Amino acid sequence: MSDGTPKPSGLAAKVDKKRKRQAEDSKPSNAAGADAAKPAGAGEGPSKKKKKNDKNKKAKGKKPEEGGKSVKKEAGDSKATEVKGGIDEAIGKMDGRLLADYFAQKVRRHNKELSAVELDDLSVPDSAFLDTSSFQSSRNLEQIPTFLKAFSPKNGAELAKASEQKGTPHTLVISVSGLRAADTVRALRSFQTKESIVGKLFAKHIKLEEAKQFLERARTGIGAGTPARITDLINAGSLKLDELERIVIDGSYVDQKQRGIFDMKDTHLPLLQLLTRPELRERYGANEKGIKILVF
Protein backbone atom coordinates (compact mmCIF):
# COMPACT_ATOMS: atom_id res chain seq x y z
CA MET A 1 0.00 0.00 0.00
CA SER A 2 1.31 3.47 -0.88
CA ASP A 3 2.22 6.05 1.97
CA GLY A 4 0.45 8.79 0.00
CA THR A 5 3.66 10.71 -0.96
CA PRO A 6 4.25 10.69 -4.70
CA LYS A 7 7.79 9.71 -5.66
CA PRO A 8 9.54 11.82 -8.28
CA SER A 9 10.05 10.35 -11.64
CA GLY A 10 13.56 9.42 -12.80
CA LEU A 11 14.13 12.74 -14.59
CA ALA A 12 12.90 14.82 -11.68
CA ALA A 13 15.14 12.90 -9.28
CA LYS A 14 18.19 13.61 -11.43
CA VAL A 15 17.36 17.36 -11.51
CA ASP A 16 16.98 17.46 -7.72
CA LYS A 17 20.35 15.76 -7.20
CA LYS A 18 22.04 18.15 -9.62
CA ARG A 19 20.59 21.18 -7.83
CA LYS A 20 21.74 19.88 -4.41
CA ARG A 21 25.25 19.24 -5.74
CA GLN A 22 25.46 22.75 -7.27
CA ALA A 23 24.24 24.31 -4.02
CA GLU A 24 26.86 22.43 -1.98
CA ASP A 25 29.65 23.39 -4.44
CA SER A 26 28.70 27.08 -4.31
CA LYS A 27 28.82 27.44 -0.48
CA PRO A 28 32.60 28.00 -0.02
CA SER A 29 32.87 30.49 -2.89
CA ASN A 30 29.85 32.41 -1.63
CA ALA A 31 31.34 32.61 1.87
CA ALA A 32 34.64 33.88 0.48
CA GLY A 33 32.86 36.43 -1.69
CA ALA A 34 30.80 37.62 1.23
CA ASP A 35 33.95 38.16 3.27
CA ALA A 36 35.59 40.05 0.43
CA ALA A 37 32.54 42.25 0.01
CA LYS A 38 32.52 43.31 3.67
CA PRO A 39 33.66 46.90 4.21
CA ALA A 40 36.83 47.61 6.15
CA GLY A 41 36.23 47.25 9.84
CA ALA A 42 33.06 45.21 9.33
CA GLY A 43 34.83 42.09 10.52
CA GLU A 44 35.65 43.67 13.87
CA GLY A 45 33.81 42.25 16.76
CA PRO A 46 31.54 44.18 19.11
CA SER A 47 34.39 44.64 21.63
CA LYS A 48 36.57 46.50 19.08
CA LYS A 49 33.69 48.72 18.03
CA LYS A 50 33.00 49.52 21.63
CA LYS A 51 36.63 50.48 22.24
CA LYS A 52 36.57 52.84 19.27
CA ASN A 53 33.34 54.43 20.43
CA ASP A 54 34.75 54.87 23.92
CA LYS A 55 37.83 56.61 22.52
CA ASN A 56 35.70 58.93 20.43
CA LYS A 57 33.57 59.80 23.42
CA LYS A 58 36.64 60.60 25.48
CA ALA A 59 38.05 62.81 22.73
CA LYS A 60 34.79 64.69 22.39
CA GLY A 61 34.44 65.04 26.15
CA LYS A 62 37.88 66.55 26.71
CA LYS A 63 37.90 69.93 28.38
CA PRO A 64 39.81 72.78 26.69
CA GLU A 65 42.48 72.53 29.39
CA GLU A 66 43.15 68.92 28.35
CA GLY A 67 43.52 69.67 24.64
CA GLY A 68 46.07 71.63 22.64
CA LYS A 69 45.04 74.98 24.11
CA SER A 70 46.49 74.07 27.47
CA VAL A 71 49.98 73.90 25.98
CA LYS A 72 49.73 77.52 24.89
CA LYS A 73 48.37 78.52 28.26
CA GLU A 74 51.16 76.75 30.09
CA ALA A 75 53.74 78.36 27.82
CA GLY A 76 52.37 81.78 28.75
CA ASP A 77 52.24 80.95 32.44
CA SER A 78 56.02 81.26 32.78
CA LYS A 79 55.55 85.03 33.01
CA ALA A 80 52.39 84.73 35.09
CA THR A 81 54.33 82.91 37.80
CA GLU A 82 56.62 85.96 38.15
CA VAL A 83 53.79 88.53 38.16
CA LYS A 84 52.42 89.64 41.52
CA GLY A 85 50.11 92.61 41.95
CA GLY A 86 50.81 93.98 38.47
CA ILE A 87 54.59 93.69 38.87
CA ASP A 88 56.78 91.38 36.78
CA GLU A 89 59.33 90.44 39.42
CA ALA A 90 61.61 88.73 36.88
CA ILE A 91 62.67 92.12 35.46
CA GLY A 92 64.18 93.26 38.73
CA LYS A 93 66.38 90.17 38.96
CA MET A 94 68.29 90.93 35.74
CA ASP A 95 71.75 92.48 35.71
CA GLY A 96 73.12 94.63 32.88
CA ARG A 97 74.08 91.78 30.59
CA LEU A 98 70.76 90.00 31.01
CA LEU A 99 68.88 93.23 30.38
CA ALA A 100 70.86 93.90 27.20
CA ASP A 101 70.07 90.38 25.98
CA TYR A 102 66.42 90.80 26.97
CA PHE A 103 66.15 94.07 25.03
CA ALA A 104 67.77 92.46 21.96
CA GLN A 105 65.45 89.45 22.17
CA LYS A 106 62.39 91.69 22.32
CA VAL A 107 63.45 93.87 19.40
CA ARG A 108 64.00 90.79 17.22
CA ARG A 109 60.59 89.43 18.16
CA HIS A 110 58.73 92.68 17.51
CA ASN A 111 60.60 93.70 14.35
CA LYS A 112 61.16 90.58 12.25
CA GLU A 113 61.23 92.66 9.08
CA LEU A 114 64.39 94.54 10.09
CA SER A 115 67.80 93.59 8.75
CA ALA A 116 70.74 92.59 10.95
CA VAL A 117 72.27 96.07 10.55
CA GLU A 118 69.02 97.77 11.56
CA LEU A 119 68.66 95.49 14.57
CA ASP A 120 72.22 96.30 15.61
CA ASP A 121 71.42 100.02 15.47
CA LEU A 122 68.64 99.39 18.02
CA SER A 123 70.83 97.43 20.44
CA VAL A 124 71.62 98.89 23.85
CA PRO A 125 75.12 98.04 25.17
CA ASP A 126 75.66 96.24 28.49
CA SER A 127 77.56 99.24 29.82
CA ALA A 128 74.43 101.38 29.60
CA PHE A 129 72.65 99.52 32.40
CA LEU A 130 73.10 99.99 36.11
CA ASP A 131 72.59 96.76 38.02
CA THR A 132 69.62 97.28 40.36
CA SER A 133 69.00 93.64 41.22
CA SER A 134 70.05 94.32 44.82
CA PHE A 135 66.85 96.32 45.40
CA GLN A 136 64.75 94.00 47.56
CA SER A 137 61.49 95.94 47.89
CA SER A 138 58.56 95.44 45.57
CA ARG A 139 58.81 97.62 42.47
CA ASN A 140 55.46 99.36 42.76
CA LEU A 141 55.16 103.12 42.31
CA GLU A 142 55.11 103.80 46.04
CA GLN A 143 58.69 102.51 46.13
CA ILE A 144 60.09 104.52 43.22
CA PRO A 145 61.41 107.38 45.43
CA THR A 146 63.23 104.82 47.59
CA PHE A 147 64.55 103.13 44.45
CA LEU A 148 65.94 106.39 43.06
CA LYS A 149 67.60 107.27 46.34
CA ALA A 150 69.19 103.83 46.61
CA PHE A 151 70.94 104.20 43.24
CA SER A 152 71.83 107.90 43.32
CA PRO A 153 74.91 109.58 44.81
CA LYS A 154 74.61 110.87 48.40
CA ASN A 155 71.48 108.77 48.89
CA GLY A 156 69.54 110.95 46.46
CA ALA A 157 70.28 114.29 48.05
CA GLU A 158 70.47 115.93 44.59
CA LEU A 159 67.23 114.47 43.24
CA ALA A 160 65.11 117.44 44.37
CA LYS A 161 67.43 119.93 42.65
CA ALA A 162 67.29 121.18 39.06
CA SER A 163 69.62 122.87 36.61
CA GLU A 164 69.50 126.63 36.19
CA GLN A 165 68.90 125.96 32.49
CA LYS A 166 65.21 125.51 31.74
CA GLY A 167 63.98 122.14 30.51
CA THR A 168 67.17 120.32 31.47
CA PRO A 169 66.38 117.37 33.75
CA HIS A 170 68.90 115.09 35.43
CA THR A 171 66.43 112.17 35.46
CA LEU A 172 63.89 110.86 32.95
CA VAL A 173 61.33 108.24 33.98
CA ILE A 174 59.76 106.43 31.03
CA SER A 175 56.41 104.65 31.30
CA VAL A 176 54.26 102.50 29.02
CA SER A 177 51.35 104.97 28.75
CA GLY A 178 50.22 108.48 29.59
CA LEU A 179 48.00 107.20 32.38
CA ARG A 180 50.87 105.31 33.98
CA ALA A 181 53.14 108.34 33.54
CA ALA A 182 50.58 110.54 35.32
CA ASP A 183 50.59 108.11 38.25
CA THR A 184 54.39 108.22 38.22
CA VAL A 185 54.40 112.02 38.45
CA ARG A 186 52.24 111.80 41.56
CA ALA A 187 54.56 109.17 43.07
CA LEU A 188 57.57 111.49 42.49
CA ARG A 189 56.05 114.56 44.15
CA SER A 190 58.36 114.13 47.15
CA PHE A 191 61.18 115.44 44.92
CA GLN A 192 59.25 118.50 43.73
CA THR A 193 60.05 122.02 44.94
CA LYS A 194 59.40 125.52 43.67
CA GLU A 195 62.79 125.45 41.96
CA SER A 196 62.40 121.92 40.59
CA ILE A 197 59.12 120.81 39.04
CA VAL A 198 58.44 117.19 38.09
CA GLY A 199 57.75 117.51 34.36
CA LYS A 200 54.71 115.92 32.71
CA LEU A 201 56.15 114.62 29.46
CA PHE A 202 53.20 112.68 28.10
CA ALA A 203 50.34 113.31 25.69
CA LYS A 204 47.36 112.50 27.91
CA HIS A 205 45.39 115.80 28.22
CA ILE A 206 48.58 117.75 27.43
CA LYS A 207 49.19 119.10 23.94
CA LEU A 208 52.70 119.11 22.53
CA GLU A 209 52.79 122.92 22.44
CA GLU A 210 51.77 123.09 26.10
CA ALA A 211 54.58 120.69 27.05
CA LYS A 212 57.10 122.72 25.03
CA GLN A 213 56.02 125.94 26.74
CA PHE A 214 56.33 124.32 30.17
CA LEU A 215 59.92 123.18 29.51
CA GLU A 216 60.90 126.57 28.10
CA ARG A 217 59.80 128.43 31.25
CA ALA A 218 60.33 125.91 34.09
CA ARG A 219 63.27 124.33 35.83
CA THR A 220 62.72 120.59 36.06
CA GLY A 221 64.94 118.02 37.72
CA ILE A 222 62.83 114.97 36.94
CA GLY A 223 60.63 114.41 33.91
CA ALA A 224 58.14 111.55 33.63
CA GLY A 225 56.57 110.56 30.34
CA THR A 226 56.24 108.21 27.40
CA PRO A 227 58.90 107.39 24.78
CA ALA A 228 57.10 109.04 21.87
CA ARG A 229 56.37 112.36 23.62
CA ILE A 230 59.87 112.59 25.12
CA THR A 231 61.34 112.03 21.65
CA ASP A 232 59.10 114.74 20.18
CA LEU A 233 60.22 117.23 22.86
CA ILE A 234 63.90 116.41 22.28
CA ASN A 235 63.48 116.85 18.53
CA ALA A 236 61.75 120.20 19.13
CA GLY A 237 64.71 121.39 21.22
CA SER A 238 62.54 122.01 24.28
CA LEU A 239 63.84 119.03 26.27
CA LYS A 240 67.61 119.24 26.69
CA LEU A 241 69.86 116.30 27.54
CA ASP A 242 73.04 118.19 28.51
CA GLU A 243 72.81 117.35 32.21
CA LEU A 244 70.93 114.06 32.01
CA GLU A 245 72.39 111.48 34.42
CA ARG A 246 69.92 108.63 34.44
CA ILE A 247 67.04 107.15 32.46
CA VAL A 248 64.64 105.10 34.57
CA ILE A 249 62.44 102.65 32.68
CA ASP A 250 59.24 101.60 34.40
CA GLY A 251 59.84 98.05 33.20
CA SER A 252 58.35 95.86 35.94
CA TYR A 253 54.82 97.20 35.62
CA VAL A 254 52.33 95.12 33.61
CA ASP A 255 48.69 95.86 32.86
CA GLN A 256 45.69 93.57 33.32
CA LYS A 257 46.68 91.65 30.18
CA GLN A 258 50.17 91.17 31.64
CA ARG A 259 51.74 93.47 29.06
CA GLY A 260 54.55 95.82 29.97
CA ILE A 261 56.58 98.42 28.11
CA PHE A 262 58.74 95.66 26.55
CA ASP A 263 55.80 93.53 25.39
CA MET A 264 54.15 95.82 22.84
CA LYS A 265 55.78 96.97 19.63
CA ASP A 266 53.97 100.32 19.81
CA THR A 267 55.86 101.20 22.98
CA HIS A 268 59.01 99.07 22.75
CA LEU A 269 60.22 100.37 19.38
CA PRO A 270 59.89 104.09 20.32
CA LEU A 271 61.66 103.28 23.59
CA LEU A 272 64.62 101.71 21.78
CA GLN A 273 64.73 104.50 19.22
CA LEU A 274 64.98 106.94 22.13
CA LEU A 275 67.62 104.97 24.05
CA THR A 276 69.82 104.53 20.98
CA ARG A 277 69.92 108.18 19.94
CA PRO A 278 73.54 109.08 19.11
CA GLU A 279 73.73 111.83 21.76
CA LEU A 280 72.73 109.26 24.41
CA ARG A 281 74.58 106.20 23.11
CA GLU A 282 77.96 107.95 23.17
CA ARG A 283 77.50 108.77 26.87
CA TYR A 284 76.67 105.28 28.12
CA GLY A 285 79.47 104.15 30.40
CA ALA A 286 81.39 107.44 29.96
CA ASN A 287 83.39 108.81 32.89
CA GLU A 288 82.30 112.39 32.23
CA LYS A 289 78.65 113.26 31.75
CA GLY A 290 77.85 109.57 31.69
CA ILE A 291 74.29 108.28 31.55
CA LYS A 292 72.98 105.11 33.14
CA ILE A 293 69.78 103.20 32.41
CA LEU A 294 67.95 101.87 35.45
CA VAL A 295 65.09 99.40 34.96
CA PHE A 296 62.58 99.77 37.79
HELIX and SHEET records of a PDB file:
HELIX    1   1 GLY A   10  ALA A   37  1                                  28    
HELIX    2   2 PRO A   46  LYS A   60  1                                  15    
HELIX    3   3 PRO A   64  GLU A   66  5                                   3    
HELIX    4   4 LYS A   69  ALA A   80  1                                  12    
HELIX    5   5 ILE A   91  LYS A   93  5                                   3    
HELIX    6   6 GLY A   96  HIS A  110  1                                  15    
HELIX    7   7 ALA A  116  ASP A  121  1                                   6    
HELIX    8   8 ASP A  126  ALA A  128  5                                   3    
HELIX    9   9 LEU A  141  GLN A  143  5                                   3    
HELIX   10  10 ILE A  144  ALA A  150  1                                   7    
HELIX   11  11 PRO A  153  GLY A  156  5                                   4    
HELIX   12  12 GLY A  178  ALA A  187  1                                  10    
HELIX   13  13 ARG A  189  PHE A  191  5                                   3    
HELIX   14  14 LEU A  208  ARG A  217  1                                  10    
HELIX   15  15 PRO A  227  ASN A  235  1                                   9    
HELIX   16  16 LYS A  265  LEU A  275  1                                  11    
HELIX   17  17 PRO A  278  ARG A  281  1                                   4    
SHEET    1   A 2 VAL A  83  LYS A  84  0                                        
SHEET    2   A 2 ILE A  87  ASP A  88 -1                                        
SHEET    1   B 5 GLY A 199  LEU A 201  0                                        
SHEET    2   B 5 ILE A 222  GLY A 225  1                                        
SHEET    3   B 5 THR A 171  ILE A 174  1                                        
SHEET    4   B 5 ARG A 246  ILE A 249  1                                        
SHEET    5   B 5 LYS A 292  VAL A 295  1                                        
END                                                                             
